[in-house]
Amino acid sequence: MSKIAVSRLRFCLCAVLGSSFTTMAKLNVYLDTRRVKPGCPAPLKISITQKRAVRYVSLGVSVLPAHWDAAQRRLRSGAPLAARTNLLISRRLLAAEDAVLELSLRSPRPSLDQLRDAVSAVLKPKDEPEVVTDRSLLLPAFLRFIETKTGKTRSAYLQSLSRLRAFCPALDALRFEDVTRSWLLEYDTFLARTAPSQNSRADYLICLRAVFNFAIDDGLTESYPFRKFKIRKVRTSKRSLSVADLRRLFSAKVRPSQQKYLDFFKLSFFLQGINSVDLLHLPPDAIRDGRIDFSRSKTKSQLSVKVEPEALEIINRYRGRGWLLSPLDTYSNYEDYRRKVNIALQRVGDEKGAWFPRLTTYWARHSWATAAFDLGVSKEVIAQALGHSSSSVTDIYIRFDLRHVDSANRRVLDWVLYGKK
């Protein structure tokens, strides 16, 4: 039935039912900004008002407050995908009005809760699938791609998706082909106003580019708007400690309650800069024949680290029940423990103040690589030790001898701990 036909039907029914029906309940589109941070999208809801009482039902659409025209109950013309989003809003509002009308025909004086339930039922039927299955849509592919990630990487993609939704309120209807170079330029301009730094802005774009590569590999699209769109990052500040700073940190006098956090940093360094997520998730029997073999969570590359005596001493001190180390026996989330470690590291110092106020667990990785490079260890061996991708095509054909990596780690420890080169 067309909109005109529905409107005529409503007029006729209202005339028959009388003014008691026409004034019984009012529907409106309401932008709920009560719990929304600045620069973030707010959810659109249908408000159902009856005798000064009101109920709300989500429209399933979120928009930036700056893009919303409350008087017209629609997105402003300059907002991304405004026409498509406004059509979606009008269709859902029409469906809600029809639901109220149908219920009022069956029950002349429905309660406000009954009206809310009727509107909820038509906006989100129980048999409606939660995930859109159209293979040309970007959002389902983005969600499937996120499911392949874990830890901080997963969090980064979820944050990227949040920014994308803030820019594009009708993300549910966005197709790969809709994302053109011009679209990316508009998105980049939006990120320049809302992202905390240029590198954060670049990271959001890199995440979106990764989804496109995933979709192309999966045969979902042939569109690739990044071919002529450059993503630029700026060089980050140094995140490594010098050998002198490492010696100072490792010998620092801290409270007994803080020693375990300092030891965690030291252990990460002693194990060739192993990441916190990998270190904390090692199983109880991870050490076999004096080595730890594991799959790096970020890249899935296989690594093998020789456990030197200095590392084993720390491991034995903090052995866990369900894990090699004890933190996850009590912490449900490794990120919570990592934050505790970072806070403790940033407080290490003396009466004059903290020595390294920006120090985090990740610095152990950078510091190990820097110390190894200063000792003349080749970049290829350092990359192998850290589990980085091959630095060139020819590396694929080279079978690295773990003795080179083991030797590099021993040299780093001897130099940092004992001053032996």
C-alpha positions in Angstrom: 0.0 0.0 0.0 1.4 3.4 -0.9 2.0 6.2 1.6 -0.9 8.2 0.0 -3.3 5.3 0.4 -2.2 4.8 4.0 -2.7 8.5 4.8 -6.2 8.4 3.3 -7.0 5.3 5.3 -5.9 6.9 8.5 -8.0 10.0 7.8 -11.1 7.9 7.2 -10.5 5.8 10.3 -9.9 8.9 12.4 -13.2 10.4 11.2 -15.0 7.2 12.1 -13.4 6.6 15.5 -13.6 10.3 16.5 -11.4 12.6 18.3 -10.8 10.3 21.2 -8.6 8.2 18.9 -6.8 11.0 17.3 -5.6 12.4 20.6 -4.9 9.1 22.3 -1.2 8.7 21.4 1.3 10.8 19.5 4.4 9.4 17.8 7.5 11.4 17.2 11.2 10.7 16.3 13.5 11.6 19.2 17.3 11.9 19.2 18.4 10.6 22.6 21.6 12.5 23.5 21.5 11.9 27.3 24.4 9.4 27.5 26.4 10.4 24.4 29.9 11.8 24.6 30.8 14.9 22.4 31.6 13.9 18.8 29.8 10.5 19.1 26.5 9.4 17.5 23.2 9.3 19.4 20.4 6.8 18.9 17.2 7.7 17.3 14.0 6.6 19.0 10.3 6.7 18.5 8.6 8.5 21.4 5.0 7.4 22.1 3.2 9.9 24.2 -0.2 9.4 25.9 -1.6 11.6 28.6 1.8 13.2 29.4 3.4 9.7 29.8 5.9 8.6 27.3 7.7 5.4 26.1 10.6 5.0 23.8 11.4 2.4 21.1 14.8 2.4 19.3 14.7 3.0 15.6 18.0 1.1 15.2 19.7 4.1 13.7 22.3 6.4 15.3 23.3 9.8 14.0 25.6 12.7 15.0 23.6 15.4 16.8 25.1 18.0 14.5 23.5 16.2 11.5 20.0 16.0 13.0 17.2 18.5 12.2 14.8 18.0 15.1 12.1 20.3 13.7 12.0 18.4 10.4 12.6 15.0 12.1 15.3 14.1 9.5 19.0 14.3 8.7 20.2 17.5 7.3 21.0 17.4 3.6 24.7 17.7 4.0 25.0 14.6 6.3 26.6 11.4 4.8 23.9 9.2 3.1 21.2 11.6 4.3 18.7 10.6 1.6 19.0 6.9 2.3 18.9 7.4 6.1 15.8 9.6 5.9 14.0 7.1 3.8 14.9 4.4 6.4 13.6 6.6 9.2 10.3 7.5 7.4 9.6 3.8 6.6 10.1 2.8 10.2 8.0 5.6 11.5 5.3 4.7 9.1 5.4 1.1 10.2 5.2 2.3 13.9 2.1 4.4 13.1 0.5 1.5 11.3 1.1 -0.7 14.4 -0.6 1.9 16.7 -3.5 2.2 14.3 -4.0 -1.5 14.0 -3.9 -2.0 17.8 -6.3 0.9 18.3 -8.8 -0.8 15.9 -8.7 -4.0 18.0 -8.6 -2.3 21.4 -10.2 1.2 21.5 -8.2 2.2 24.6 -4.8 0.4 24.6 -2.4 1.1 27.4 0.9 2.9 26.7 2.9 -0.2 27.4 0.7 -2.1 24.8 1.4 0.6 22.3 5.1 0.4 22.9 5.1 -3.4 22.6 3.2 -3.2 19.3 5.7 -0.7 17.9 8.6 -2.8 19.1 7.2 -5.9 17.4 7.0 -4.2 13.9 10.4 -2.5 14.1 12.1 -5.7 15.1 10.1 -8.8 14.4 11.2 -12.0 16.3 11.8 -13.8 13.0 13.9 -11.0 11.5 17.6 -12.0 11.3 20.0 -9.9 13.4 22.7 -9.9 10.7 22.1 -8.6 7.2 23.1 -11.3 4.7 23.5 -9.1 1.5 27.0 -9.9 0.4 27.5 -6.5 -1.1 27.0 -4.7 2.2 30.1 -3.6 4.1 28.9 -4.0 7.7 28.4 -7.8 7.7 31.9 -8.3 6.3 33.3 -5.9 8.9 31.7 -7.8 11.7 32.9 -11.2 10.4 36.4 -9.7 10.1 36.4 -8.5 13.7 35.5 -12.1 14.8 38.8 -13.2 13.5 40.7 -10.8 15.8 41.5 -11.0 19.5 42.8 -8.8 22.3 43.9 -5.2 21.5 43.6 -5.8 17.8 39.9 -6.7 18.2 39.4 -3.6 20.3 41.1 -1.4 17.7 38.7 -2.7 15.0 35.7 -2.2 17.2 36.8 1.4 17.8 37.2 1.8 14.1 33.7 0.5 13.5 32.4 3.0 16.1 34.0 5.9 14.2 32.7 4.7 10.9 29.2 4.5 12.3 29.5 8.1 13.7 30.4 9.3 10.2 27.9 7.1 8.4 24.6 6.8 10.3 23.1 4.5 7.6 26.1 2.1 7.9 23.7 -0.9 7.8 22.8 0.1 4.2 26.3 1.0 3.0 27.7 -1.1 0.2 31.3 -1.6 -0.8 30.7 0.3 -4.0 29.4 3.3 -2.1 32.9 3.8 -0.7 34.7 5.8 -3.3 37.8 7.9 -3.2 35.6 11.0 -2.6 33.8 9.2 0.2 37.2 8.4 1.8 38.2 12.0 1.6 35.1 13.1 3.4 35.6 10.4 6.0 39.3 11.6 6.4 38.0 15.1 6.9 35.6 13.9 9.6 38.3 12.0 11.4 40.6 15.1 11.3 37.9 16.8 13.4 37.2 13.9 15.8 40.3 11.7 16.1 42.8 12.5 18.8 45.9 12.4 16.6 47.0 11.9 13.0 48.1 8.4 13.7 44.8 7.5 15.3 43.1 8.8 12.2 45.4 6.7 10.0 44.7 3.6 12.1 40.9 4.0 11.5 41.5 4.2 7.8 43.9 1.2 7.8 41.3 -0.9 9.6 38.8 0.0 6.9 41.3 -0.9 4.2 41.9 -4.3 5.9 38.2 -5.0 5.7 38.2 -4.3 2.0 41.2 -6.6 1.5 39.3 -9.3 3.5 36.2 -8.8 1.3 38.1 -9.0 -1.9 39.9 -12.2 -0.8 36.4 -13.6 0.1 35.0 -12.7 -3.3 32.5 -10.2 -1.9 33.6 -7.2 -4.0 36.0 -6.0 -6.6 35.9 -2.4 -5.4 39.1 -1.0 -3.9 38.9 2.8 -3.4 42.3 2.8 -1.6 44.2 2.4 -4.9 44.5 6.2 -5.3 44.0 7.2 -1.6 47.2 7.5 0.5 47.1 6.9 4.3 49.9 8.8 6.0 51.2 8.3 9.5 53.8 10.4 11.4 56.8 8.9 13.2 55.9 8.0 16.8 58.1 9.1 19.7 60.7 6.7 20.9 59.4 3.8 23.1 62.6 2.2 24.1 64.9 2.5 27.1 68.7 2.8 26.7 70.9 0.2 28.3 71.7 2.6 31.1 68.0 3.2 31.7 67.3 -0.5 31.6 70.0 -1.2 34.3 68.6 1.7 36.4 65.0 0.3 36.1 66.0 -3.3 36.7 67.9 -2.4 39.9 65.2 0.0 41.2 64.1 -0.4 44.8 60.3 -0.7 44.9 57.8 -1.8 47.4 57.3 -5.5 47.7 53.7 -5.1 46.4 55.1 -3.5 43.3 58.0 -5.9 42.6 55.8 -8.4 40.7 55.0 -5.7 38.2 58.6 -4.8 37.6 59.4 -8.5 37.3 56.8 -8.9 34.7 58.5 -6.2 32.6 61.9 -7.8 33.1 60.5 -11.2 32.1 59.0 -9.8 28.9 62.5 -8.3 28.1 64.3 -11.6 29.0 62.0 -13.5 26.6 62.9 -11.4 23.6 60.2 -8.7 24.1 57.3 -11.1 24.2 53.9 -9.3 24.1 51.9 -9.2 27.3 48.9 -11.0 25.8 51.1 -13.9 24.6 53.1 -14.1 27.9 50.0 -14.1 30.1 48.2 -16.8 28.0 51.0 -19.3 28.0 49.7 -22.7 29.3 51.2 -24.3 32.5 53.3 -26.7 30.5 54.6 -24.1 28.0 58.3 -24.8 28.8 59.5 -27.9 27.1 63.1 -28.8 26.6 64.1 -25.4 27.9 62.1 -23.6 25.3 58.7 -21.8 25.0 57.0 -22.5 21.7 53.9 -20.4 21.0 51.8 -18.7 18.3 51.9 -15.0 18.4 48.3 -13.7 18.9 48.7 -10.7 16.6 50.2 -12.3 13.5 49.7 -16.1 14.2 53.4 -16.5 13.5 55.1 -19.4 15.3 57.9 -18.4 17.7 60.3 -20.4 19.8 62.2 -18.7 22.7 65.0 -20.3 24.7 64.3 -19.8 28.4 67.5 -18.3 29.9 68.2 -18.9 33.7 67.2 -15.2 34.5 63.8 -15.7 32.9 63.3 -19.1 34.5 64.0 -17.7 38.0 61.1 -15.1 37.5 58.8 -17.7 36.1 59.3 -20.1 39.0 58.6 -17.2 41.4 55.2 -16.5 39.8 54.0 -19.8 38.5 50.2 -20.1 38.1 47.7 -22.9 38.3 45.8 -22.5 35.0 48.6 -20.7 33.3 52.3 -20.5 33.2 52.2 -17.3 35.2 49.7 -16.6 38.0 48.0 -13.2 37.1 45.2 -14.8 35.0 44.4 -17.2 37.9 42.7 -14.1 39.5 42.2 -11.6 36.6 39.5 -12.4 34.1 40.9 -10.0 31.6 44.6 -9.7 30.7 44.1 -6.0 29.8 43.2 -5.3 33.4 46.5 -6.8 34.6 48.5 -5.1 31.9 47.1 -1.7 33.0 48.1 -2.4 36.6 51.6 -3.2 35.4 51.8 0.0 33.4 50.6 2.1 36.3 53.3 0.6 38.5 56.0 1.0 36.0 55.2 4.7 35.5 55.5 5.2 39.3 59.0 3.8 39.6 61.4 6.6 40.7 62.8 8.4 43.7 62.0 11.4 45.8 62.5 13.6 42.8 59.7 11.9 40.9 59.0 9.2 38.4 61.9 8.1 36.1 59.9 7.0 33.1 56.3 8.5 33.3 55.3 7.1 29.9 56.7 3.6 30.4 54.5 0.6 29.4 55.0 -3.1 28.9 55.4 -2.6 25.2 58.7 -0.7 25.8 60.3 -4.1 26.8 59.8 -5.2 23.2 61.3 -2.0 21.7 64.1 -1.9 24.2 65.1 -5.5 23.4 65.2 -4.7 19.7 67.2 -1.5 20.2 69.7 -3.2 22.5 70.2 -6.1 20.0 70.7 -3.7 17.1 73.3 -1.7 19.1 75.2 -5.0 19.6 75.3 -5.5 15.8 72.6 -8.1 15.6 71.2 -8.1 12.0 67.7 -6.8 11.3 66.7 -10.2 9.9 67.6 -11.9 13.2 65.8 -9.2 15.2 62.7 -9.6 13.1 62.8 -13.3 13.5 63.1 -12.9 17.3 60.2 -10.6 17.5 58.0 -12.6 15.2 57.7 -9.9 12.5 56.9 -10.7 8.9 59.7 -11.5 6.5 61.6 -8.3 5.6 61.9 -9.4 1.9 60.7 -12.0 -0.6 64.0 -13.9 -0.4 63.5 -14.4 3.4 60.7 -16.8 2.5 63.3 -19.3 1.2 65.7 -18.9 4.2 65.3 -21.4 7.1 66.4 -19.4 10.1 68.6 -21.2 12.5 67.2 -20.6 16.0 70.8 -20.6 17.3 71.2 -17.1 15.8 68.2 -15.9 17.7 69.2 -17.6 20.9 72.7 -16.2 20.6 71.3 -12.7 20.1 69.1 -12.9 23.2 72.0 -14.2 25.3 74.2 -11.3 24.1 71.5 -8.8 25.0 71.1 -10.1 28.5 74.8 -10.3 29.1 75.3 -6.7 28.0 72.3 -5.3 29.9 72.6 -7.3 33.1 76.4 -7.8 33.4 78.0 -5.3 31.1 79.5 -8.1 28.9 79.7 -7.6 25.2 
